[in-house]
Amino acid sequence: MKKIFTFLAALTVTCASVNATIYSGDCGDSPDGQEPTNAVTWSFDDSNGTLTIEGTGAIKTFSTNMPTVYPWYSHQANVQRIIIGEGITHIPD
């Protein structure tokens, strides 16, 4: 019984490390500059630390006075790599 439990515990750890959580949302610039549009989207894969921004158009300019406003803020410490899609026309400060 002990060997079976040890095997199941190892299997659980292995499976947990394979599963990734993907966070995502909209970050496209809108004509009125208010709410972000879905023309540009972001996603963060916590299994490999990749922030991906893709779509067509400009990334919305988020307030520089409040850095917590940009949507991937809560993941910034874990970002290891950033991928910007070819359709992105503007990256704000």
Phi and psi restraints in degrees (range 20) as a CNS / XPLOR table:
assign (resid 1 and name C) (resid 2 and name N)
       (resid 2 and name CA) (resid 2 and name C) 1.0 -62.3 20.0 2
assign (resid 2 and name N) (resid 2 and name CA)
       (resid 2 and name C) (resid 3 and name N) 1.0 -40.4 20.0 2
assign (resid 2 and name C) (resid 3 and name N)
       (resid 3 and name CA) (resid 3 and name C) 1.0 -65.1 20.0 2
assign (resid 3 and name N) (resid 3 and name CA)
       (resid 3 and name C) (resid 4 and name N) 1.0 -39.0 20.0 2
assign (resid 3 and name C) (resid 4 and name N)
       (resid 4 and name CA) (resid 4 and name C) 1.0 -65.5 20.0 2
assign (resid 4 and name N) (resid 4 and name CA)
       (resid 4 and name C) (resid 5 and name N) 1.0 -43.1 20.0 2
assign (resid 4 and name C) (resid 5 and name N)
       (resid 5 and name CA) (resid 5 and name C) 1.0 -62.7 20.0 2
assign (resid 5 and name N) (resid 5 and name CA)
       (resid 5 and name C) (resid 6 and name N) 1.0 -43.4 20.0 2
assign (resid 5 and name C) (resid 6 and name N)
       (resid 6 and name CA) (resid 6 and name C) 1.0 -61.8 20.0 2
assign (resid 6 and name N) (resid 6 and name CA)
       (resid 6 and name C) (resid 7 and name N) 1.0 -42.7 20.0 2
assign (resid 6 and name C) (resid 7 and name N)
       (resid 7 and name CA) (resid 7 and name C) 1.0 -62.1 20.0 2
assign (resid 7 and name N) (resid 7 and name CA)
       (resid 7 and name C) (resid 8 and name N) 1.0 -46.0 20.0 2
assign (resid 7 and name C) (resid 8 and name N)
       (resid 8 and name CA) (resid 8 and name C) 1.0 -64.9 20.0 2
assign (resid 8 and name N) (resid 8 and name CA)
       (resid 8 and name C) (resid 9 and name N) 1.0 -38.0 20.0 2
assign (resid 8 and name C) (resid 9 and name N)
       (resid 9 and name CA) (resid 9 and name C) 1.0 -63.9 20.0 2
assign (resid 9 and name N) (resid 9 and name CA)
       (resid 9 and name C) (resid 10 and name N) 1.0 -43.2 20.0 2
assign (resid 9 and name C) (resid 10 and name N)
       (resid 10 and name CA) (resid 10 and name C) 1.0 -65.1 20.0 2
assign (resid 10 and name N) (resid 10 and name CA)
       (resid 10 and name C) (resid 11 and name N) 1.0 -39.8 20.0 2
assign (resid 10 and name C) (resid 11 and name N)
       (resid 11 and name CA) (resid 11 and name C) 1.0 -64.1 20.0 2
assign (resid 11 and name N) (resid 11 and name CA)
       (resid 11 and name C) (resid 12 and name N) 1.0 -41.2 20.0 2
assign (resid 11 and name C) (resid 12 and name N)
       (resid 12 and name CA) (resid 12 and name C) 1.0 -62.8 20.0 2
assign (resid 12 and name N) (resid 12 and name CA)
       (resid 12 and name C) (resid 13 and name N) 1.0 -44.3 20.0 2
assign (resid 12 and name C) (resid 13 and name N)
       (resid 13 and name CA) (resid 13 and name C) 1.0 -62.9 20.0 2
assign (resid 13 and name N) (resid 13 and name CA)
       (resid 13 and name C) (resid 14 and name N) 1.0 -43.3 20.0 2
assign (resid 13 and name C) (resid 14 and name N)
       (resid 14 and name CA) (resid 14 and name C) 1.0 -62.6 20.0 2
assign (resid 14 and name N) (resid 14 and name CA)
       (resid 14 and name C) (resid 15 and name N) 1.0 -45.8 20.0 2
assign (resid 14 and name C) (resid 15 and name N)
       (resid 15 and name CA) (resid 15 and name C) 1.0 -65.1 20.0 2
assign (resid 15 and name N) (resid 15 and name CA)
       (resid 15 and name C) (resid 16 and name N) 1.0 -38.0 20.0 2
assign (resid 15 and name C) (resid 16 and name N)
       (resid 16 and name CA) (resid 16 and name C) 1.0 -64.5 20.0 2
assign (resid 16 and name N) (resid 16 and name CA)
       (resid 16 and name C) (resid 17 and name N) 1.0 -34.5 20.0 2
assign (resid 16 and name C) (resid 17 and name N)
       (resid 17 and name CA) (resid 17 and name C) 1.0 -75.3 20.0 2
assign (resid 17 and name N) (resid 17 and name CA)
       (resid 17 and name C) (resid 18 and name N) 1.0 -21.4 20.0 2
assign (resid 17 and name C) (resid 18 and name N)
       (resid 18 and name CA) (resid 18 and name C) 1.0 -80.7 20.0 2
assign (resid 18 and name N) (resid 18 and name CA)
       (resid 18 and name C) (resid 19 and name N) 1.0 -35.2 20.0 2
assign (resid 18 and name C) (resid 19 and name N)
       (resid 19 and name CA) (resid 19 and name C) 1.0 -70.2 20.0 2
assign (resid 19 and name N) (resid 19 and name CA)
       (resid 19 and name C) (resid 20 and name N) 1.0 134.0 20.0 2
assign (resid 19 and name C) (resid 20 and name N)
       (resid 20 and name CA) (resid 20 and name C) 1.0 -116.3 20.0 2
assign (resid 20 and name N) (resid 20 and name CA)
       (resid 20 and name C) (resid 21 and name N) 1.0 149.8 20.0 2
assign (resid 20 and name C) (resid 21 and name N)
       (resid 21 and name CA) (resid 21 and name C) 1.0 -104.4 20.0 2
assign (resid 21 and name N) (resid 21 and name CA)
       (resid 21 and name C) (resid 22 and name N) 1.0 127.6 20.0 2
assign (resid 21 and name C) (resid 22 and name N)
       (resid 22 and name CA) (resid 22 and name C) 1.0 -109.5 20.0 2
assign (resid 22 and name N) (resid 22 and name CA)
       (resid 22 and name C) (resid 23 and name N) 1.0 122.8 20.0 2
assign (resid 22 and name C) (resid 23 and name N)
       (resid 23 and name CA) (resid 23 and name C) 1.0 -103.8 20.0 2
assign (resid 23 and name N) (resid 23 and name CA)
       (resid 23 and name C) (resid 24 and name N) 1.0 145.0 20.0 2
assign (resid 23 and name C) (resid 24 and name N)
       (resid 24 and name CA) (resid 24 and name C) 1.0 -156.8 20.0 2
assign (resid 24 and name N) (resid 24 and name CA)
       (resid 24 and name C) (resid 25 and name N) 1.0 166.7 20.0 2
assign (resid 24 and name C) (resid 25 and name N)
       (resid 25 and name CA) (resid 25 and name C) 1.0 -179.4 20.0 2
assign (resid 25 and name N) (resid 25 and name CA)
       (resid 25 and name C) (resid 26 and name N) 1.0 -174.8 20.0 2
assign (resid 25 and name C) (resid 26 and name N)
       (resid 26 and name CA) (resid 26 and name C) 1.0 -94.6 20.0 2
assign (resid 26 and name N) (resid 26 and name CA)
       (resid 26 and name C) (resid 27 and name N) 1.0 146.5 20.0 2
assign (resid 26 and name C) (resid 27 and name N)
       (resid 27 and name CA) (resid 27 and name C) 1.0 -151.0 20.0 2
assign (resid 27 and name N) (resid 27 and name CA)
       (resid 27 and name C) (resid 28 and name N) 1.0 23.2 20.0 2
assign (resid 27 and name C) (resid 28 and name N)
       (resid 28 and name CA) (resid 28 and name C) 1.0 -79.9 20.0 2
assign (resid 28 and name N) (resid 28 and name CA)
       (resid 28 and name C) (resid 29 and name N) 1.0 146.5 20.0 2
assign (resid 28 and name C) (resid 29 and name N)
       (resid 29 and name CA) (resid 29 and name C) 1.0 -74.5 20.0 2
assign (resid 29 and name N) (resid 29 and name CA)
       (resid 29 and name C) (resid 30 and name N) 1.0 134.1 20.0 2
assign (resid 29 and name C) (resid 30 and name N)
       (resid 30 and name CA) (resid 30 and name C) 1.0 -100.7 20.0 2
assign (resid 30 and name N) (resid 30 and name CA)
       (resid 30 and name C) (resid 31 and name N) 1.0 157.4 20.0 2
assign (resid 30 and name C) (resid 31 and name N)
       (resid 31 and name CA) (resid 31 and name C) 1.0 -56.8 20.0 2
assign (resid 31 and name N) (resid 31 and name CA)
       (resid 31 and name C) (resid 32 and name N) 1.0 -34.3 20.0 2
assign (resid 31 and name C) (resid 32 and name N)
       (resid 32 and name CA) (resid 32 and name C) 1.0 -91.3 20.0 2
assign (resid 32 and name N) (resid 32 and name CA)
       (resid 32 and name C) (resid 33 and name N) 1.0 -2.3 20.0 2
assign (resid 32 and name C) (resid 33 and name N)
       (resid 33 and name CA) (resid 33 and name C) 1.0 72.3 20.0 2
assign (resid 33 and name N) (resid 33 and name CA)
       (resid 33 and name C) (resid 34 and name N) 1.0 11.9 20.0 2
assign (resid 33 and name C) (resid 34 and name N)
       (resid 34 and name CA) (resid 34 and name C) 1.0 -92.3 20.0 2
assign (resid 34 and name N) (resid 34 and name CA)
       (resid 34 and name C) (resid 35 and name N) 1.0 -106.4 20.0 2
assign (resid 34 and name C) (resid 35 and name N)
       (resid 35 and name CA) (resid 35 and name C) 1.0 -70.4 20.0 2
assign (resid 35 and name N) (resid 35 and name CA)
       (resid 35 and name C) (resid 36 and name N) 1.0 140.1 20.0 2
assign (resid 35 and name C) (resid 36 and name N)
       (resid 36 and name CA) (resid 36 and name C) 1.0 -65.6 20.0 2
assign (resid 36 and name N) (resid 36 and name CA)
       (resid 36 and name C) (resid 37 and name N) 1.0 147.4 20.0 2
assign (resid 36 and name C) (resid 37 and name N)
       (resid 37 and name CA) (resid 37 and name C) 1.0 -100.1 20.0 2
assign (resid 37 and name N) (resid 37 and name CA)
       (resid 37 and name C) (resid 38 and name N) 1.0 168.1 20.0 2
assign (resid 37 and name C) (resid 38 and name N)
       (resid 38 and name CA) (resid 38 and name C) 1.0 -90.0 20.0 2
assign (resid 38 and name N) (resid 38 and name CA)
       (resid 38 and name C) (resid 39 and name N) 1.0 11.1 20.0 2
assign (resid 38 and name C) (resid 39 and name N)
       (resid 39 and name CA) (resid 39 and name C) 1.0 -67.9 20.0 2
assign (resid 39 and name N) (resid 39 and name CA)
       (resid 39 and name C) (resid 40 and name N) 1.0 -26.9 20.0 2
assign (resid 39 and name C) (resid 40 and name N)
       (resid 40 and name CA) (resid 40 and name C) 1.0 -128.5 20.0 2
assign (resid 40 and name N) (resid 40 and name CA)
       (resid 40 and name C) (resid 41 and name N) 1.0 131.3 20.0 2
assign (resid 40 and name C) (resid 41 and name N)
       (resid 41 and name CA) (resid 41 and name C) 1.0 -125.4 20.0 2
assign (resid 41 and name N) (resid 41 and name CA)
       (resid 41 and name C) (resid 42 and name N) 1.0 158.2 20.0 2
assign (resid 41 and name C) (resid 42 and name N)
       (resid 42 and name CA) (resid 42 and name C) 1.0 -123.3 20.0 2
assign (resid 42 and name N) (resid 42 and name CA)
       (resid 42 and name C) (resid 43 and name N) 1.0 152.5 20.0 2
assign (resid 42 and name C) (resid 43 and name N)
       (resid 43 and name CA) (resid 43 and name C) 1.0 -146.7 20.0 2
assign (resid 43 and name N) (resid 43 and name CA)
       (resid 43 and name C) (resid 44 and name N) 1.0 146.4 20.0 2
assign (resid 43 and name C) (resid 44 and name N)
       (resid 44 and name CA) (resid 44 and name C) 1.0 -127.0 20.0 2
assign (resid 44 and name N) (resid 44 and name CA)
       (resid 44 and name C) (resid 45 and name N) 1.0 123.6 20.0 2
assign (resid 44 and name C) (resid 45 and name N)
       (resid 45 and name CA) (resid 45 and name C) 1.0 -100.4 20.0 2
assign (resid 45 and name N) (resid 45 and name CA)
       (resid 45 and name C) (resid 46 and name N) 1.0 109.3 20.0 2
assign (resid 45 and name C) (resid 46 and name N)
       (resid 46 and name CA) (resid 46 and name C) 1.0 -75.0 20.0 2
assign (resid 46 and name N) (resid 46 and name CA)
       (resid 46 and name C) (resid 47 and name N) 1.0 -9.6 20.0 2
assign (resid 46 and name C) (resid 47 and name N)
       (resid 47 and name CA) (resid 47 and name C) 1.0 -76.3 20.0 2
assign (resid 47 and name N) (resid 47 and name CA)
       (resid 47 and name C) (resid 48 and name N) 1.0 -25.9 20.0 2
assign (resid 47 and name C) (resid 48 and name N)
       (resid 48 and name CA) (resid 48 and name C) 1.0 -132.0 20.0 2
assign (resid 48 and name N) (resid 48 and name CA)
       (resid 48 and name C) (resid 49 and name N) 1.0 4.8 20.0 2
assign (resid 48 and name C) (resid 49 and name N)
       (resid 49 and name CA) (resid 49 and name C) 1.0 70.2 20.0 2
assign (resid 49 and name N) (resid 49 and name CA)
       (resid 49 and name C) (resid 50 and name N) 1.0 29.4 20.0 2
assign (resid 49 and name C) (resid 50 and name N)
       (resid 50 and name CA) (resid 50 and name C) 1.0 -100.3 20.0 2
assign (resid 50 and name N) (resid 50 and name CA)
       (resid 50 and name C) (resid 51 and name N) 1.0 122.8 20.0 2
assign (resid 50 and name C) (resid 51 and name N)
       (resid 51 and name CA) (resid 51 and name C) 1.0 -99.2 20.0 2
assign (resid 51 and name N) (resid 51 and name CA)
       (resid 51 and name C) (resid 52 and name N) 1.0 122.1 20.0 2
assign (resid 51 and name C) (resid 52 and name N)
       (resid 52 and name CA) (resid 52 and name C) 1.0 -117.7 20.0 2
assign (resid 52 and name N) (resid 52 and name CA)
       (resid 52 and name C) (resid 53 and name N) 1.0 130.2 20.0 2
assign (resid 52 and name C) (resid 53 and name N)
       (resid 53 and name CA) (resid 53 and name C) 1.0 -121.5 20.0 2
assign (resid 53 and name N) (resid 53 and name CA)
       (resid 53 and name C) (resid 54 and name N) 1.0 123.7 20.0 2
assign (resid 53 and name C) (resid 54 and name N)
       (resid 54 and name CA) (resid 54 and name C) 1.0 -147.5 20.0 2
assign (resid 54 and name N) (resid 54 and name CA)
       (resid 54 and name C) (resid 55 and name N) 1.0 165.7 20.0 2
assign (resid 54 and name C) (resid 55 and name N)
       (resid 55 and name CA) (resid 55 and name C) 1.0 132.7 20.0 2
assign (resid 55 and name N) (resid 55 and name CA)
       (resid 55 and name C) (resid 56 and name N) 1.0 -154.9 20.0 2
assign (resid 55 and name C) (resid 56 and name N)
       (resid 56 and name CA) (resid 56 and name C) 1.0 -131.3 20.0 2
assign (resid 56 and name N) (resid 56 and name CA)
       (resid 56 and name C) (resid 57 and name N) 1.0 121.5 20.0 2
assign (resid 56 and name C) (resid 57 and name N)
       (resid 57 and name CA) (resid 57 and name C) 1.0 122.3 20.0 2
assign (resid 57 and name N) (resid 57 and name CA)
       (resid 57 and name C) (resid 58 and name N) 1.0 -163.4 20.0 2
assign (resid 57 and name C) (resid 58 and name N)
       (resid 58 and name CA) (resid 58 and name C) 1.0 -92.4 20.0 2
assign (resid 58 and name N) (resid 58 and name CA)
       (resid 58 and name C) (resid 59 and name N) 1.0 149.4 20.0 2
assign (resid 58 and name C) (resid 59 and name N)
       (resid 59 and name CA) (resid 59 and name C) 1.0 -78.9 20.0 2
assign (resid 59 and name N) (resid 59 and name CA)
       (resid 59 and name C) (resid 60 and name N) 1.0 136.2 20.0 2
assign (resid 59 and name C) (resid 60 and name N)
       (resid 60 and name CA) (resid 60 and name C) 1.0 -59.2 20.0 2
assign (resid 60 and name N) (resid 60 and name CA)
       (resid 60 and name C) (resid 61 and name N) 1.0 141.1 20.0 2
assign (resid 60 and name C) (resid 61 and name N)
       (resid 61 and name CA) (resid 61 and name C) 1.0 -83.7 20.0 2
assign (resid 61 and name N) (resid 61 and name CA)
       (resid 61 and name C) (resid 62 and name N) 1.0 114.5 20.0 2
assign (resid 61 and name C) (resid 62 and name N)
       (resid 62 and name CA) (resid 62 and name C) 1.0 -93.0 20.0 2
assign (resid 62 and name N) (resid 62 and name CA)
       (resid 62 and name C) (resid 63 and name N) 1.0 153.6 20.0 2
assign (resid 62 and name C) (resid 63 and name N)
       (resid 63 and name CA) (resid 63 and name C) 1.0 -55.8 20.0 2
assign (resid 63 and name N) (resid 63 and name CA)
       (resid 63 and name C) (resid 64 and name N) 1.0 130.0 20.0 2
assign (resid 63 and name C) (resid 64 and name N)
       (resid 64 and name CA) (resid 64 and name C) 1.0 -80.8 20.0 2
assign (resid 64 and name N) (resid 64 and name CA)
       (resid 64 and name C) (resid 65 and name N) 1.0 -14.9 20.0 2
assign (resid 64 and name C) (resid 65 and name N)
       (resid 65 and name CA) (resid 65 and name C) 1.0 -78.3 20.0 2
assign (resid 65 and name N) (resid 65 and name CA)
       (resid 65 and name C) (resid 66 and name N) 1.0 -21.9 20.0 2
assign (resid 65 and name C) (resid 66 and name N)
       (resid 66 and name CA) (resid 66 and name C) 1.0 -130.9 20.0 2
assign (resid 66 and name N) (resid 66 and name CA)
       (resid 66 and name C) (resid 67 and name N) 1.0 83.4 20.0 2
assign (resid 66 and name C) (resid 67 and name N)
       (resid 67 and name CA) (resid 67 and name C) 1.0 -62.2 20.0 2
assign (resid 67 and name N) (resid 67 and name CA)
       (resid 67 and name C) (resid 68 and name N) 1.0 -18.4 20.0 2
assign (resid 67 and name C) (resid 68 and name N)
       (resid 68 and name CA) (resid 68 and name C) 1.0 -74.3 20.0 2
assign (resid 68 and name N) (resid 68 and name CA)
       (resid 68 and name C) (resid 69 and name N) 1.0 -2.1 20.0 2
assign (resid 68 and name C) (resid 69 and name N)
       (resid 69 and name CA) (resid 69 and name C) 1.0 -75.4 20.0 2
assign (resid 69 and name N) (resid 69 and name CA)
       (resid 69 and name C) (resid 70 and name N) 1.0 -35.6 20.0 2
assign (resid 69 and name C) (resid 70 and name N)
       (resid 70 and name CA) (resid 70 and name C) 1.0 -66.5 20.0 2
assign (resid 70 and name N) (resid 70 and name CA)
       (resid 70 and name C) (resid 71 and name N) 1.0 141.7 20.0 2
assign (resid 70 and name C) (resid 71 and name N)
       (resid 71 and name CA) (resid 71 and name C) 1.0 -65.9 20.0 2
assign (resid 71 and name N) (resid 71 and name CA)
       (resid 71 and name C) (resid 72 and name N) 1.0 -22.6 20.0 2
assign (resid 71 and name C) (resid 72 and name N)
       (resid 72 and name CA) (resid 72 and name C) 1.0 -97.8 20.0 2
assign (resid 72 and name N) (resid 72 and name CA)
       (resid 72 and name C) (resid 73 and name N) 1.0 13.3 20.0 2
assign (resid 72 and name C) (resid 73 and name N)
       (resid 73 and name CA) (resid 73 and name C) 1.0 -52.1 20.0 2
assign (resid 73 and name N) (resid 73 and name CA)
       (resid 73 and name C) (resid 74 and name N) 1.0 -46.6 20.0 2
assign (resid 73 and name C) (resid 74 and name N)
       (resid 74 and name CA) (resid 74 and name C) 1.0 -67.1 20.0 2
assign (resid 74 and name N) (resid 74 and name CA)
       (resid 74 and name C) (resid 75 and name N) 1.0 -10.5 20.0 2
assign (resid 74 and name C) (resid 75 and name N)
       (resid 75 and name CA) (resid 75 and name C) 1.0 -107.9 20.0 2
assign (resid 75 and name N) (resid 75 and name CA)
       (resid 75 and name C) (resid 76 and name N) 1.0 -3.0 20.0 2
assign (resid 75 and name C) (resid 76 and name N)
       (resid 76 and name CA) (resid 76 and name C) 1.0 -58.2 20.0 2
assign (resid 76 and name N) (resid 76 and name CA)
       (resid 76 and name C) (resid 77 and name N) 1.0 -34.4 20.0 2
assign (resid 76 and name C) (resid 77 and name N)
       (resid 77 and name CA) (resid 77 and name C) 1.0 -67.8 20.0 2
assign (resid 77 and name N) (resid 77 and name CA)
       (resid 77 and name C) (resid 78 and name N) 1.0 -19.8 20.0 2
assign (resid 77 and name C) (resid 78 and name N)
       (resid 78 and name CA) (resid 78 and name C) 1.0 -102.6 20.0 2
assign (resid 78 and name N) (resid 78 and name CA)
       (resid 78 and name C) (resid 79 and name N) 1.0 0.7 20.0 2
assign (resid 78 and name C) (resid 79 and name N)
       (resid 79 and name CA) (resid 79 and name C) 1.0 -72.2 20.0 2
assign (resid 79 and name N) (resid 79 and name CA)
       (resid 79 and name C) (resid 80 and name N) 1.0 124.4 20.0 2
assign (resid 79 and name C) (resid 80 and name N)
       (resid 80 and name CA) (resid 80 and name C) 1.0 -108.8 20.0 2
assign (resid 80 and name N) (resid 80 and name CA)
       (resid 80 and name C) (resid 81 and name N) 1.0 -24.8 20.0 2
assign (resid 80 and name C) (resid 81 and name N)
       (resid 81 and name CA) (resid 81 and name C) 1.0 -151.5 20.0 2
assign (resid 81 and name N) (resid 81 and name CA)
       (resid 81 and name C) (resid 82 and name N) 1.0 144.2 20.0 2
assign (resid 81 and name C) (resid 82 and name N)
       (resid 82 and name CA) (resid 82 and name C) 1.0 -122.8 20.0 2
assign (resid 82 and name N) (resid 82 and name CA)
       (resid 82 and name C) (resid 83 and name N) 1.0 130.8 20.0 2
assign (resid 82 and name C) (resid 83 and name N)
       (resid 83 and name CA) (resid 83 and name C) 1.0 -116.5 20.0 2
assign (resid 83 and name N) (resid 83 and name CA)
       (resid 83 and name C) (resid 84 and name N) 1.0 122.7 20.0 2
assign (resid 83 and name C) (resid 84 and name N)
       (resid 84 and name CA) (resid 84 and name C) 1.0 -109.6 20.0 2
assign (resid 84 and name N) (resid 84 and name CA)
       (resid 84 and name C) (resid 85 and name N) 1.0 121.8 20.0 2
assign (resid 84 and name C) (resid 85 and name N)
       (resid 85 and name CA) (resid 85 and name C) 1.0 -67.6 20.0 2
assign (resid 85 and name N) (resid 85 and name CA)
       (resid 85 and name C) (resid 86 and name N) 1.0 157.2 20.0 2
assign (resid 85 and name C) (resid 86 and name N)
       (resid 86 and name CA) (resid 86 and name C) 1.0 -64.0 20.0 2
assign (resid 86 and name N) (resid 86 and name CA)
       (resid 86 and name C) (resid 87 and name N) 1.0 -23.8 20.0 2
assign (resid 86 and name C) (resid 87 and name N)
       (resid 87 and name CA) (resid 87 and name C) 1.0 -81.2 20.0 2
assign (resid 87 and name N) (resid 87 and name CA)
       (resid 87 and name C) (resid 88 and name N) 1.0 -4.1 20.0 2
assign (resid 87 and name C) (resid 88 and name N)
       (resid 88 and name CA) (resid 88 and name C) 1.0 -75.9 20.0 2
assign (resid 88 and name N) (resid 88 and name CA)
       (resid 88 and name C) (resid 89 and name N) 1.0 125.5 20.0 2
assign (resid 88 and name C) (resid 89 and name N)
       (resid 89 and name CA) (resid 89 and name C) 1.0 -101.9 20.0 2
assign (resid 89 and name N) (resid 89 and name CA)
       (resid 89 and name C) (resid 90 and name N) 1.0 -17.5 20.0 2
assign (resid 89 and name C) (resid 90 and name N)
       (resid 90 and name CA) (resid 90 and name C) 1.0 -153.1 20.0 2
assign (resid 90 and name N) (resid 90 and name CA)
       (resid 90 and name C) (resid 91 and name N) 1.0 133.0 20.0 2
assign (resid 90 and name C) (resid 91 and name N)
       (resid 91 and name CA) (resid 91 and name C) 1.0 -115.5 20.0 2
assign (resid 91 and name N) (resid 91 and name CA)
       (resid 91 and name C) (resid 92 and name N) 1.0 114.6 20.0 2
assign (resid 91 and name C) (resid 92 and name N)
       (resid 92 and name CA) (resid 92 and name C) 1.0 -72.9 20.0 2
assign (resid 92 and name N) (resid 92 and name CA)
       (resid 92 and name C) (resid 93 and name N) 1.0 170.9 20.0 2
